[in-house]
């Protein structure tokens, strides 16, 4: 059973545009929601993360929006650049499972010049 | 800070042989390390959670006798794929969590591409 559902599977955005990736979860025990960026042949790198006590977190061009009641969170990449082309994974974690991460299925983002 | 390395970055082995993959936390001590497997264009699937000085906890469906995990020190965990077969070919990634109370972050290694011929 997929604990974290992610959409879309792939996304094409023009340079300068906004990329939006959405994730949804069911388990209300999750208390940490990170986003990872992965380039081909490399390990995932932490982009930004949020806890459920805030509704938004911004770091540079990356923003997480969190809707606790809807059990949804999303990643917004402002002013998307070709260098942002990568696969993005959302994840959720809970303390009582030893910080085990449950990953979404990934979104392949392509930013075209 | 929080750098995790893996060695080797890629390995080719013959069917029936064993291969060891090392995961090191370079600038911090990791009491917990995680091993993931990733097939092309798919998500990361947790294989096992490894705690220093104790036996690893394997996820359902992961053969612990085939995927041997040893977390001998606070900076090193190893994954040994025993009697490898072509279907074990995959991208193996480790991660480590900071031993800080209330810390959730996991830092991932660069991955190891295993090809079994």
Interface residues (C-beta under 8 A of the other chain):
Chain A: X31 X32 X34 X36 X41 X42 X43 X44 X45 X46 X49 X89 X93 X95 X98 X99 X100 X101 X103 X104 X105 X106 X108
Chain B: X4 X6 X32 X34 X41 X42 X43 X44 X46 X49 X57 X91 X93 X95 X97 X104 X105 X106 X107 X108 X109 X110 X111 X113
